[in-house]
Amino acid sequence: MKQRSWLSGAVGLGVGFVLGGMTLALVAGDMVRRTMGQSAAALAGDSDEIAVGKAPPKAMQFKAMKSFGSANSYDDEGGSRGGGGRAEPPKAAAPVAEMAAPPEPEMEDAPGDAVGGKDGAAAAPTRAWFPETFLFEPLVVTDANGQATVPVRVPDRLTQWRVLALAHSRSGAQAGAVTSFAGTLPTYVDPVLPPFLRAGDTVRLPVQVVNTTDKAVEAALKVDVKGAQVEAGARTVRVPARGSVVELVTVKAGGAGPVTVRASLGDTDAVVRDFDVWATGQPVVQTRGGSLAAPRTLSLTGPADAQAGSERLRLQVYPGALGVVRAELAAVERRPVDVAGDAYALLLAGQAPELLKALGETADPAALKALALVATQRVLRAARAPTVDVATRLAEGALAHPDNPVLARLGERLVAQVAQAQRPDGTCQGGEGWTLQRLLVATADCARTVRAAQGTPEGKQRAAAFTVRASGVVERYLPQVKDGYTAAVLLAEGAAEGSVADTLRTRVREALKSGADGTAWLPVEPDTVRADGQVPSEAEATAMAVLALQGDAKAPLADLGAWLLAHYTPGLGWGDGQANRVGLRAALALFKAPLPARVRVTVARDGQVVTEGTYDTKALREVLALEAAAPGSAGTHAWTVRAEPAVPGLGFSLALSAAVPWKGEAKGGLQLAVTGPKEARVGQLTSVRVQVGAPSSLPLRFQQDLPAGVQVDPASLDALVSSGQVTGWDVQDGALSLSLAPREQGAPVQVEFRVLPTLAGTLQAGASRLDVPGRPDITASLPPSTWAVR
């Protein structure tokens, strides 16, 4: 194999520079299929070596090449969709791995294809690796002659590759070069595949054969399909010099699942690509959750009429305390500005270094300083003339920064204000219209605030006196504490001791609810409010229950923690600033141990492993996911989720999904009729007519799952918007969504849009659905239909 090299030129583009070295990137220049190029198969044997220069002299360093491209063999178009829903690929970000040769596809070859072609000649390796960018080296250090060599493996994509090199000398001089290269194969084969098919589709797939030589070529074309049926997959083709031909192969898709297509052209080229077959049924999903503190066995019942290939299992693992702290630090500054949120941001910025250290992580001082500055400015504005309620929110955040004299003095002043607000009877705050329940919660908040400043003898004495009087209030009104939230607050904030605390713990435990998924939470009773008069969320109440029941052997802390983690959203947290403060405290109390370096998670059905995965420390800081086919899940089965080692700081959600046959339905007065094209042809626009009937003044949403290879004409949708017939539209993942504005009269509405088929065959259109956003009781649906495309 020939070596290729590129010398520095006069073109410079800025993406980043390194002292005494260079930055190197290789990107596919032409993403259009069927352009000529050199495949990795033709380049195999020795790796290509890219020689780059000139840069200042320095010792040569070789770095392992990283692959930033996916190994997905359909041009990196990941994801699959089934049963009207989406069977998504795992969302967890895996560490970038060193590039290795793509694995040989598991296809059954004809005799002689695997190791030899016609007359015993060696067959070309199968092309199956198609990233768009395959090399990014931010640091390539040159040798004494200002040159460096980077070994690379060129992917299988047939395209023009673009090479960008940027250099930076020790003295600050900069230079760059851009060049390109295209390898060629004398002849090659390229099957044109759709991103998906639907179960039951019969399509004619185009397979293009290209001849770049000056002589006509006659060779055996063979198409093998795994996961579907193929007709007339073997034939002989003749391709003129400098020409190409297109052969059509019939493929029949059975049940849902992955399909792999291998096309070979004699002994000159072979390529493997894949796509998914989606189920056409109605999605049915069951979800269970829990903690990975110990093996958890759950009962799930799969539908008896599930469509073949549609049964899938998905496991999501939610981060523990470390993941929550990192996510909160990244999101807290971008949240809406309010007193509780600003106080929480200031508190988090002050406590983060110790929290991260305890969890095995290193803090970023610059980022924490920036967060503290922003939060300080907001808190100082709110603290100019604070009420007692505002003081209870701000004091802890200010006291979390003892090295800042302004904040330290502010925290002490706010605590003194709260302490002075305690009445002779021991209560704190209160006012006209306050209920006893709110007064007790407010008193507990005040007690927590005063105990936050115990760094001096005076502070300790003040906190002790305040807590004793507040405890007397709780003891006097104990018979009136009926709801679990109030009992949890009194315990979590340290306003109860002894037998009074024991009674409150019992009330909290009795108020807990358990779900079918194995988790537990604390519901909020009607007319229950926080100290600020707002109704607490169930997430905040559950977090309070976790804090209240610490050390209680009878409490289902693992189940509460699993529910709490499952209801955490990285961008929003658990709600407002108050809920996030309590939620983070609860997560840290439950999951304060550092995560292990590696955790292996397995999911078994009736004792047989269905899927498993191993995650390292970096991956454990994110939401992780495993997905696998689960055929034979009809009926009731025992599913076991196990982590080795057991990790209390991780919660999980296990979902079993399947697709069942659609049944037409209409609820709430909705009517829906969809008329597809009577005769559709490849490459010709055709119309789809939708007729809707609904009560007046309802905003409607129409959704249509499109057949494989059918594209919507955007101009026809824009015309509907311009005419006022629809207010908006969206097309993605083989589905069209139209938003219809509310109407004053209940007369039927008819809209028409155009589509463009790109595949010939008998194609299944998915279900048609009409609903009112936010109103599951008002809906209409039509079962899938069949389109014939010539």
HELIX and SHEET records of a PDB file:
HELIX    1   1 ALA A   40  LEU A   43  1                                   4    
HELIX    2   2 LYS A  118  GLY A  120  5                                   3    
HELIX    3   3 ALA A  321  ALA A  331  1                                  11    
HELIX    4   4 VAL A  332  ARG A  334  5                                   3    
HELIX    5   5 VAL A  339  ALA A  358  1                                  20    
HELIX    6   6 PRO A  365  ALA A  382  1                                  18    
HELIX    7   7 VAL A  388  LEU A  399  1                                  12    
HELIX    8   8 PRO A  405  GLN A  420  1                                  16    
HELIX    9   9 LEU A  436  ARG A  451  1                                  16    
HELIX   10  10 PRO A  457  ARG A  476  1                                  20    
HELIX   11  11 LEU A  478  GLN A  480  5                                   3    
HELIX   12  12 GLY A  484  ALA A  492  1                                   9    
HELIX   13  13 GLY A  498  ALA A  511  1                                  14    
HELIX   14  14 GLU A  538  ALA A  548  1                                  11    
HELIX   15  15 LEU A  557  ALA A  566  1                                  10    
HELIX   16  16 GLY A  577  LEU A  590  1                                  14    
HELIX   17  17 ALA A  619  ARG A  621  5                                   3    
HELIX   18  18 PRO A  714  SER A  723  1                                  10    
SHEET    1   A 3 ARG A   4  SER A   5  0                                        
SHEET    2   A 3 ASP A  48  GLY A  53  1                                        
SHEET    3   A 3 GLN A 147  VAL A 152 -1                                        
SHEET    1   B 4 THR A 133  VAL A 141  0                                        
SHEET    2   B 4 GLY A  21  ALA A  28 -1                                        
SHEET    3   B 4 TRP A 161  HIS A 168 -1                                        
SHEET    4   B 4 GLN A 174  PHE A 181 -1                                        
SHEET    1   C 2 SER A  80  GLY A  82  0                                        
SHEET    2   C 2 GLY A  85  ALA A  87 -1                                        
SHEET    1   D 4 THR A 187  PRO A 191  0                                        
SHEET    2   D 4 THR A 202  ASN A 211 -1                                        
SHEET    3   D 4 SER A 244  LYS A 252 -1                                        
SHEET    4   D 4 GLN A 229  GLU A 231 -1                                        
SHEET    1   E 4 THR A 187  PRO A 191  0                                        
SHEET    2   E 4 THR A 202  ASN A 211 -1                                        
SHEET    3   E 4 ALA A 760  ALA A 765 -1                                        
SHEET    4   E 4 SER A 785  VAL A 789 -1                                        
SHEET    1   F 5 PHE A 196  ARG A 198  0                                        
SHEET    2   F 5 ASP A 269  TRP A 278  1                                        
SHEET    3   F 5 GLY A 257  LEU A 265 -1                                        
SHEET    4   F 5 VAL A 217  LYS A 226 -1                                        
SHEET    5   F 5 ALA A 234  VAL A 239 -1                                        
SHEET    1   G 4 GLN A 282  LEU A 292  0                                        
SHEET    2   G 4 VAL A 647  VAL A 660 -1                                        
SHEET    3   G 4 ARG A 312  TYR A 318 -1                                        
SHEET    4   G 4 LEU A 624  ALA A 629 -1                                        
SHEET    1   H 4 ARG A 296  GLY A 302  0                                        
SHEET    2   H 4 GLY A 635  GLU A 644 -1                                        
SHEET    3   H 4 ARG A 598  ARG A 605 -1                                        
SHEET    4   H 4 GLN A 608  ASP A 616 -1                                        
SHEET    1   I 2 LYS A 513  SER A 514  0                                        
SHEET    2   I 2 ALA A 520  TRP A 521 -1                                        
SHEET    1   J 6 GLU A 665  LYS A 667  0                                        
SHEET    2   J 6 ARG A 775  LEU A 782 -1                                        
SHEET    3   J 6 SER A 768  VAL A 772 -1                                        
SHEET    4   J 6 LEU A 700  ASP A 705 -1                                        
SHEET    5   J 6 ALA A 735  LEU A 740 -1                                        
SHEET    6   J 6 GLY A 728  GLN A 732 -1                                        
SHEET    1   K 4 GLN A 671  THR A 675  0                                        
SHEET    2   K 4 THR A 686  GLY A 693 -1                                        
SHEET    3   K 4 VAL A 749  PRO A 757 -1                                        
SHEET    4   K 4 VAL A 710  VAL A 712 -1                                        
END                                                                             
